Structure formats: C-alpha cells, structure tokens
Amino acid sequence: MKKEIELTINGSPYRLSVEPDRTLLEVLREDLGLTGTKEGCASGECGACTVLLDGEPIRSCLILAVDVRGREVVTIEGVAENRTPHKIQKAFIDCGAIQCGFCTPGMILVGKALLEKHPKPGERQIREAISGNLCRCTGYAKIVEAIKAASRS
C-alpha cells in the first residue's frame, strides 16, 4: 500500500505517493526524473548516489523514501544557483576533476557539504570527506584540488 509523503527537493515542495519499500534513489530517478543521482553499487559502498539530506551527505540507495518525510533533499540538479554553476561545480570543471563523470555528482555534493561546515578545509579534511566516494578514473588528486580551489573562491 502506497504512503503519502511530503518533502522538499532542490527547494521545491513535493507531495508523493510511494511504495514503502522504495528507496529515495529510486524515487528521485524513476519518479521525478532526477537522473544526476547515480546508482552504482546499490549497497552504500560507492557514494555515486550521494545527495544532501538536511545538508548532510547520505547514500540515497540506503534510505527509504518514506523515511525522508518532511525533510529537505538536495540533488546535483539543485546545486546550481539561478542556472549559474555553484563555485564547487565551477572548480571541478576548471581543475579537470571530471573524467567519466559517474562519481562527480556525489563528489560535488560531499564537497559542497564540507565547504558549508569548513569553508577552508585542509587536504586531510578533504580526503577524509570524500573517502566514502569511489572514483575509478581520476585518482582523486584533481578532485581534492577542485575542492581546495572552491574553498579559495
């Protein structure tokens, strides 16, 4: 039996009717068409499905949509401001921290959350923050460089 939930996604209120066993990831991608959030491992290990829940990075494949009732979700689609890339998105582009792009949305959201808590993080803080997000292409150096660059802008 479907459950009614209300939540805010990327600043917009939503009222949805969802099956109680569906993950937030499934609802974002399949019901709302927010496909920037990626499904990698479906077990919370890779970080590709990272979104911000009330400002904190979480694995959307591990949380049921009914459990985010009344809360605020930010996906990669909600990071830009008035169609202008956020400073973290711009830094990823400028620093070449994007290769295949699969991990990029999760990395950007983790970086954004880090910068909101620690506007001038050191390399160790950055590496610790992104440690739960896997990247098979970049070797992480450019990702760390991009987050540092965003902290300076």
Secondary structure, DSSP 8 states (H G I E B T S, - for coil): --EEEEEEETTEEEEEEE-TT-BHHHIIIIIT--TTS--SSSSSSS-TTEEEETTEEEETTSSBGGGGTT-EEE-GGGTSBTTB--HHHHHHHHTT--SS-SSHHHHHHHHHHHHHH-SS--HHHHHHHHTTS--SSS-SHHHHHHHHHHHH-
